[in-house]
Amino acid sequence: MGVTPVIFAAGETGEWTIDRILAVAGEPLAPAARLARIEGAVTAPPRARWVLRGTRSNERYTTRPERDELRRVQPELGRAASTEAVLIPISKSDAWWDLPQDERRAIFEARSGHVTKGLGALPAVARRLYHGRDLGAEFDFLTWFEFAPEERARFDDLVGELRRTEEWRYVVREVELRLRRDP
Ligand code: HEM
């Protein structure tokens, strides 16, 4: 897969209405009315209150069986019933980035069960991961989720579980934006 840029722009326009911005760890993001997710864009729309940048990139940790299972069950973004979305920008610590790949993978899956837990929320939740670190962006990751309102509790449970894992001890900044759009 090639590298596709993405811009998240907050301001007065955008498909998504911002219901709530919660600073889970570290600095918050400024309040705004609406949010746009613009894949393929590298320049920010004029009058944006703030902008987050990332890229769709290759997977780093996923094994062949995990990837096959993910591709089998994961739904597309943009389903008509998915009128709620959550954007969670995340950065991890220097201690995380100083670890060798095999130790990061061991924390991520063997000890935290990230993919195993995540798979339990599919196909109810559609997801996309963007990377920002190699761009020198404000966040290492921009994680994006879409689901129907009746699946919100399932998503909330997953987020709660992930935040209790060993992997999350390396999270130094995390902001949660709750979004909705008209059906
Ligand atoms: C909805 C179910 C979920 C599934 C199936 C899932 C699956 C995955 C997979 C397979 C990766 C690794 C990609 C790679 O190989 O590089 C990943 C990475 C990541 N996910 Fe999830 N995830 C889910 C939910 C979440 C949630 C709710 C959050 C945030 C609260 C989250 C945050 C992240 C982050 C930050 C990474 C990057 C980790 C790193 O590279 O250090 N994920 N996820």
Boltz pocket constraint, residues with backbone or C-beta under 6 A from the ligand:
constraints:
  - pocket:
      binder: B
      contacts: [[A, 58], [A, 59], [A, 60], [A, 61], [A, 62], [A, 70], [A, 88], [A, 90], [A, 92], [A, 114], [A, 115], [A, 117], [A, 118], [A, 119], [A, 121], [A, 122], [A, 125], [A, 127], [A, 129], [A, 141], [A, 143], [A, 145], [A, 155], [A, 158], [A, 159], [A, 162]]
      max_distance: 6.0
